[in-house]
Amino acid sequence: MNQVEAIQVGQRYKVQPRYFHRPFIGKVKNVSGSNIVFEVENYEFVDQKKIEASRLINVDVTDVKHPMNNSYFFS
């Protein structure tokens, strides 16, 4: 299974587009070929001007770092 097939709509992932300073956490809204639309949930202040009001970002599959499973703990 390649990386695109492994990405599931509705799942959360850590994403680092090359034009962002820091990664963001987002939920997959749509997968079309190697392009993926994410709804941004958490992001760093330094990248706030790159996030539009809709909070939807179109990224390439290579920008997706890893899924955010329930086993992660943030304090």
Contacts in CASP RR format, 6 or more apart in sequence:
PFRMAT RR
TARGET T0000
AUTHOR 0000-0000-0000
METHOD contacts of the structure
MODEL  1
MNQVEAIQVGQRYKVQPRYFHRPFIGKVKNVSGSNIVFEVENYEFVDQKK
IEASRLINVDVTDVKHPMNNSYFFS
3 61 0 8 1.000
3 64 0 8 1.000
4 31 0 8 1.000
4 33 0 8 1.000
4 34 0 8 1.000
4 61 0 8 1.000
7 13 0 8 1.000
7 28 0 8 1.000
7 31 0 8 1.000
7 36 0 8 1.000
7 61 0 8 1.000
7 64 0 8 1.000
8 28 0 8 1.000
9 28 0 8 1.000
9 29 0 8 1.000
9 30 0 8 1.000
9 31 0 8 1.000
10 27 0 8 1.000
10 28 0 8 1.000
10 29 0 8 1.000
11 27 0 8 1.000
11 28 0 8 1.000
11 67 0 8 1.000
12 25 0 8 1.000
12 26 0 8 1.000
12 27 0 8 1.000
12 28 0 8 1.000
12 41 0 8 1.000
12 67 0 8 1.000
12 68 0 8 1.000
13 25 0 8 1.000
13 26 0 8 1.000
13 27 0 8 1.000
13 28 0 8 1.000
13 38 0 8 1.000
13 64 0 8 1.000
13 65 0 8 1.000
13 66 0 8 1.000
13 67 0 8 1.000
13 68 0 8 1.000
14 23 0 8 1.000
14 24 0 8 1.000
14 25 0 8 1.000
14 26 0 8 1.000
14 64 0 8 1.000
14 65 0 8 1.000
14 66 0 8 1.000
14 67 0 8 1.000
14 68 0 8 1.000
15 23 0 8 1.000
15 24 0 8 1.000
15 25 0 8 1.000
15 26 0 8 1.000
15 38 0 8 1.000
15 57 0 8 1.000
15 59 0 8 1.000
15 63 0 8 1.000
15 64 0 8 1.000
15 65 0 8 1.000
16 22 0 8 1.000
16 23 0 8 1.000
16 24 0 8 1.000
16 63 0 8 1.000
16 65 0 8 1.000
17 57 0 8 1.000
17 59 0 8 1.000
17 60 0 8 1.000
17 63 0 8 1.000
18 63 0 8 1.000
19 50 0 8 1.000
20 47 0 8 1.000
20 50 0 8 1.000
21 44 0 8 1.000
21 46 0 8 1.000
21 47 0 8 1.000
22 43 0 8 1.000
22 44 0 8 1.000
22 46 0 8 1.000
22 47 0 8 1.000
23 65 0 8 1.000
24 38 0 8 1.000
24 40 0 8 1.000
24 41 0 8 1.000
24 42 0 8 1.000
24 43 0 8 1.000
24 44 0 8 1.000
24 47 0 8 1.000
24 51 0 8 1.000
24 57 0 8 1.000
25 40 0 8 1.000
25 41 0 8 1.000
25 42 0 8 1.000
25 43 0 8 1.000
25 68 0 8 1.000
26 38 0 8 1.000
26 39 0 8 1.000
26 40 0 8 1.000
26 41 0 8 1.000
26 42 0 8 1.000
26 68 0 8 1.000
27 38 0 8 1.000
27 39 0 8 1.000
27 41 0 8 1.000
28 36 0 8 1.000
28 37 0 8 1.000
28 38 0 8 1.000
29 37 0 8 1.000
29 38 0 8 1.000
29 39 0 8 1.000
29 56 0 8 1.000
30 36 0 8 1.000
30 37 0 8 1.000
31 37 0 8 1.000
33 61 0 8 1.000
34 60 0 8 1.000
34 61 0 8 1.000
34 62 0 8 1.000
35 58 0 8 1.000
35 59 0 8 1.000
35 60 0 8 1.000
35 61 0 8 1.000
36 58 0 8 1.000
36 59 0 8 1.000
36 60 0 8 1.000
36 61 0 8 1.000
36 64 0 8 1.000
37 56 0 8 1.000
37 57 0 8 1.000
37 58 0 8 1.000
38 56 0 8 1.000
38 57 0 8 1.000
38 58 0 8 1.000
38 59 0 8 1.000
39 55 0 8 1.000
39 56 0 8 1.000
40 51 0 8 1.000
40 55 0 8 1.000
40 56 0 8 1.000
40 57 0 8 1.000
43 51 0 8 1.000
50 57 0 8 1.000
51 57 0 8 1.000
END
